[in-house]
Amino acid sequence: MSPEPANCPLCGAAAERTRAAPRGYLYLCPGCGAYHISRSALACRQDIPASARSDVRLLRAYGHQPQIEVCRDGVRIVPGRS
Protein backbone atom coordinates (compact mmCIF):
# COMPACT_ATOMS: atom_id res chain seq x y z
CA MET A 1 0.00 0.00 0.00
CA SER A 2 1.18 3.50 -0.71
CA PRO A 3 1.05 6.26 1.91
CA GLU A 4 -1.89 8.63 1.93
CA PRO A 5 -2.09 12.11 3.47
CA ALA A 6 -3.83 12.30 6.85
CA ASN A 7 -3.82 14.34 10.02
CA CYS A 8 -2.01 12.82 13.00
CA PRO A 9 -4.62 11.69 15.56
CA LEU A 10 -2.24 12.62 18.40
CA CYS A 11 -1.17 16.16 17.49
CA GLY A 12 -3.25 17.10 14.42
CA ALA A 13 -0.22 17.81 12.20
CA ALA A 14 -0.11 16.84 8.53
CA ALA A 15 1.15 13.26 8.37
CA GLU A 16 1.13 10.17 6.16
CA ARG A 17 -0.55 6.88 6.91
CA THR A 18 -0.28 3.44 5.40
CA ARG A 19 -2.63 0.52 6.01
CA ALA A 20 -0.95 -1.94 8.33
CA ALA A 21 -1.92 -5.52 9.09
CA PRO A 22 -3.95 -6.81 10.74
CA ARG A 23 -6.40 -3.93 11.36
CA GLY A 24 -4.91 -0.50 11.54
CA TYR A 25 -2.52 2.08 10.18
CA LEU A 26 1.11 3.06 10.39
CA TYR A 27 1.33 6.83 10.86
CA LEU A 28 4.43 8.85 10.01
CA CYS A 29 4.18 12.23 11.72
CA PRO A 30 6.95 14.86 11.70
CA GLY A 31 6.24 15.67 15.37
CA CYS A 32 5.31 12.30 16.89
CA GLY A 33 7.33 9.96 14.68
CA ALA A 34 6.18 6.56 13.45
CA TYR A 35 3.57 4.52 15.32
CA HIS A 36 0.84 1.97 14.68
CA ILE A 37 -2.77 2.65 15.62
CA SER A 38 -5.68 0.24 15.41
CA ARG A 39 -8.89 1.19 13.64
CA SER A 40 -10.78 0.76 16.91
CA ALA A 41 -8.42 3.24 18.63
CA LEU A 42 -9.00 5.72 15.79
CA ALA A 43 -12.74 5.35 16.34
CA CYS A 44 -12.18 6.15 20.05
CA ARG A 45 -9.90 9.09 19.28
CA GLN A 46 -11.43 11.19 22.08
CA ASP A 47 -10.34 8.51 24.59
CA ILE A 48 -6.65 8.66 23.64
CA PRO A 49 -4.87 9.94 26.76
CA ALA A 50 -3.35 13.42 26.73
CA SER A 51 0.04 11.85 27.47
CA ALA A 52 -0.06 9.78 24.25
CA ARG A 53 2.27 12.02 22.26
CA SER A 54 5.00 11.99 24.91
CA ASP A 55 4.45 8.25 25.52
CA VAL A 56 4.97 7.56 21.81
CA ARG A 57 8.15 9.65 21.73
CA LEU A 58 9.50 7.91 24.85
CA LEU A 59 8.88 4.43 23.41
CA ARG A 60 10.55 5.48 20.15
CA ALA A 61 13.57 6.75 22.11
CA TYR A 62 13.93 3.24 23.55
CA GLY A 63 13.84 1.70 20.06
CA HIS A 64 10.23 0.50 20.01
CA GLN A 65 7.57 1.06 17.36
CA PRO A 66 4.65 2.18 19.57
CA GLN A 67 1.20 0.69 19.10
CA ILE A 68 -1.99 2.44 20.13
CA GLU A 69 -4.81 -0.01 20.74
CA VAL A 70 -8.06 -0.48 22.62
CA CYS A 71 -8.28 -2.80 25.60
CA ARG A 72 -11.06 -3.35 28.11
CA ASP A 73 -9.68 -0.48 30.24
CA GLY A 74 -9.69 1.98 27.33
CA VAL A 75 -7.06 3.14 24.87
CA ARG A 76 -3.47 2.24 25.68
CA ILE A 77 -0.02 2.79 24.18
CA VAL A 78 2.25 -0.26 24.22
CA PRO A 79 5.72 -1.07 22.88
CA GLY A 80 5.57 -2.75 19.50
CA ARG A 81 8.42 -4.28 17.56
CA SER A 82 11.91 -3.24 18.59
PyMOL commands that set and color helices and strands:
alter all, ss='L'
color gray80, all
select helices_A, chain A and resi 39-43+45-47+52-61
alter helices_A, ss='H'
color red, helices_A
select strands_A, chain A and resi 4-7+14-20+24-29+33-38+67-71+74-78
alter strands_A, ss='S'
color yellow, strands_A
deselect
rebuild
show_as cartoon
